[in-house]
Amino acid sequence: MPKAKPFIVTAKHEPTGLLERITIHNTHKFDDPLIRRPFNPERAEKAKRDIEELALRAHLFKKQQLLDRISDPAPSLIDRIDMQAGPSYKYEPPKPLPNIHFQLTKILLRTSEYNKMFAATADRLEPVFARMEKKEGNLEPVIRPTEP
């Protein structure tokens, strides 16, 4: 049988024989649905008025939303794009950290070596491309629209 003290209940778990201490707070007094709060007519009247007022506000708000939706035409596409424009202030990138250093890896060193070789090849090919342009005209591909 549990022992009752003010706001403390000691209960025994039968299979294990262990005692468990349960603390009951005043706030839990009316949590049990079988224990009803004492009827307070003033509180009941206030709750009824609050519910009616909230229902009226919700109805008026819904009505106003519908009127706004009907009365205001949708903005044009250009206006909607302008509304999505970014901030009007000028962007200033953050200052670099003075003590930050990146470690060079073998891959970065290799790419820099390849860049030197590619630059040399490109320098040698520039006169060839210039001569080809003189003979054949513009070397850029021309995309012609197909006619149906």
Secondary structure, 3 states (H helix, E strand, C coil): CCEEECCEEEEEECCCCEEEEEECCHHHCCCCCCCCCCCCHHHHHHHHHHHHHHHHHHHHHHHHHHHHHHHCCCCCHHHHHHHCCCCCCCCCCCCCCCCCCCCCCHHHHHHHHHHHHHHHHHHHHHHHHHHHHHHHCCCCCCCCCCCC
